[in-house]
C-alpha cells in the first residue's frame, strides 16, 4: 500500500515596510510592502501554543515594532512553516538597509 502526501516547505517573506501588525491570539499577521516588488503583502501564521511556549512569537514582537516604528531603515524577513500545527512562525530577521 502506498501513500502520498505533500510536505509544505518553509517560506521566507521579506518586507520593505510594515504597515500593520495583528496579534490575534491564534492567527497573528503582518501586513506591509514586499521587498523588491513593492506589492502589498500580508503574512499570517498559526500560534496555537500555550502562552508559556510562544518563544518565537514573543522574541519577534520587538523586531516587528522596530521595523514599523522606523520605516525606511530596516527590512523584515519572516520564515513561516505552513505545516506546523502549533507555531507557524519559525524565524524573524531584521536587516539594516544600506
Buried (B, 14 or more C-beta within 10 A) or exposed (E): EEEEEEEEEEEEBBBBBBBEBEEEEEEBEBBBBBBEEEEEBEBBBBBEBEEEEBEBBEEBBEBBEBBBEEEEEBBBBBBBBBEBEEBBBBBBBBEEEE
